[in-house]
Amino acid sequence: QVQLVESGGGLVQPGGSLRLSCAVSGHTFTHVMGWFRQAPGKERQFVATISRSGALINYTDSVASRFTISRDNAKHTVYLRMNNLAPEDTAVYYCAARSAAYSMVKTTAVDYDYWGQGTQVTVSS
């Protein structure tokens, strides 16, 4: 069983930064990983994804110049560095993993098999 635990959320002022972490349990860390977010009353939205090796990365357009996804395979951890945060970034952020059988990066939630519990990010002055 794969378990994902996010951390690093919180309250930040507009223009500020946060780094989210997602620790993944299991003997191996060969999953395609993704970050999604969900604001109140809205559907879950793709944010970023990273391939097994970290060589292939994809972002949603609204965060591409501000967010950076990365991974440390030795630590079984994926990160999301968020800079220049804006109020519209306020949401619960979820870490997700594809089954280890799949190697393609994906941008839709239905393609991910494992999910964390989410961490709240609030951007407000």
C-alpha positions as CSV (number, residue, x, y, z in Angstrom):
1,Q,0.0,0.0,0.0
2,V,1.3,3.4,-1.0
3,Q,0.7,6.3,1.4
4,L,1.3,9.9,0.7
5,V,1.7,12.6,3.4
6,E,1.8,16.3,2.5
7,S,3.2,19.1,4.6
8,G,4.2,22.7,4.3
9,G,0.9,24.4,3.8
10,G,-0.1,27.5,5.7
11,L,-1.1,31.2,5.6
12,V,1.0,33.5,3.5
13,Q,0.7,37.0,2.2
14,P,0.4,37.8,-1.5
15,G,3.8,37.7,-3.1
16,G,5.1,35.2,-0.6
17,S,6.4,31.7,-1.0
18,L,5.8,28.3,0.4
19,R,7.3,24.8,-0.2
20,L,5.1,21.8,0.0
21,S,6.5,18.4,0.6
22,C,5.0,15.0,0.0
23,A,6.5,11.9,1.6
24,V,5.7,8.6,-0.1
25,S,5.9,5.3,1.8
26,G,6.9,2.1,0.2
27,H,9.9,0.1,-0.8
28,T,10.4,1.9,-4.1
29,F,9.7,5.3,-5.4
30,T,9.1,4.8,-9.0
31,H,5.9,6.6,-9.4
32,V,4.9,9.5,-11.6
33,M,3.9,12.2,-9.2
34,G,1.5,15.1,-9.4
35,W,0.2,18.0,-7.5
36,F,-3.4,19.1,-7.7
37,R,-5.5,21.7,-5.9
38,Q,-9.1,22.3,-5.0
39,A,-10.6,25.6,-4.1
40,P,-14.0,25.8,-2.3
41,G,-16.8,25.1,-4.7
42,K,-14.5,24.2,-7.5
43,E,-13.3,21.0,-9.1
44,R,-9.9,19.6,-8.4
45,Q,-7.4,21.2,-10.7
46,F,-4.1,19.9,-12.1
47,V,-1.0,21.9,-11.0
48,A,2.1,20.0,-11.9
49,T,3.5,16.6,-12.7
50,I,7.0,15.0,-12.7
51,S,8.2,11.8,-14.3
52,R,10.0,9.1,-12.4
53,S,13.5,10.4,-13.1
54,G,12.4,14.1,-12.9
55,A,13.4,14.7,-16.5
56,L,9.9,15.4,-17.7
57,I,7.8,18.1,-16.0
58,N,4.5,19.7,-16.9
59,Y,2.6,22.6,-15.3
60,T,-0.7,24.2,-15.7
61,D,-0.3,27.6,-17.4
62,S,-1.3,29.7,-14.5
63,V,1.6,28.5,-12.3
64,A,4.3,27.7,-14.9
65,S,6.4,30.8,-14.2
66,R,5.9,30.7,-10.4
67,F,5.9,27.1,-9.2
68,T,8.6,24.4,-9.4
69,I,8.0,20.7,-8.9
70,S,11.0,18.5,-8.0
71,R,11.7,15.1,-6.4
72,D,14.3,13.4,-4.3
73,N,14.1,9.7,-5.1
74,A,16.5,8.8,-2.3
75,K,14.1,10.4,0.2
76,H,10.9,9.3,-1.5
77,T,9.7,12.8,-1.5
78,V,8.3,15.2,-4.0
79,Y,8.2,19.0,-3.6
80,L,6.3,22.0,-4.9
81,R,8.0,25.3,-4.5
82,M,5.5,28.1,-4.9
83,N,6.7,31.7,-5.4
84,N,4.8,35.0,-5.9
85,L,1.7,33.5,-4.5
86,A,-1.6,35.2,-5.2
87,P,-5.1,35.0,-3.5
88,E,-6.3,32.8,-6.4
89,D,-3.8,30.2,-5.4
90,T,-5.7,29.6,-2.2
91,A,-6.8,25.9,-2.1
92,V,-6.3,22.6,-0.6
93,Y,-3.2,21.1,-2.3
94,Y,-3.1,17.3,-2.9
95,C,-0.1,15.1,-3.7
96,A,-0.9,12.2,-6.0
97,A,0.9,9.2,-7.4
98,R,0.3,7.0,-10.4
99,S,0.7,3.3,-10.0
100,A,4.3,2.2,-10.4
101,A,3.2,0.3,-13.5
102,Y,2.7,3.5,-15.4
103,S,5.5,5.8,-16.7
104,M,3.6,8.5,-18.6
105,V,3.1,11.8,-16.9
106,K,-0.6,12.8,-16.8
107,T,-2.5,15.9,-16.1
108,T,-5.9,14.5,-15.1
109,A,-6.9,13.4,-11.7
110,V,-8.5,10.1,-12.8
111,D,-5.0,8.9,-14.0
112,Y,-3.7,9.0,-10.4
113,D,-4.1,6.0,-8.1
114,Y,-2.9,7.3,-4.7
115,W,-3.7,10.5,-2.9
116,G,-2.6,12.3,0.1
117,Q,-4.9,14.0,2.6
118,G,-4.2,17.5,1.4
119,T,-2.7,20.6,2.9
120,Q,-4.3,24.0,3.1
121,V,-2.7,26.9,1.4
122,T,-4.2,30.3,2.1
123,V,-2.9,33.5,0.4
124,S,-4.3,36.5,2.1
125,S,-3.2,39.9,3.5
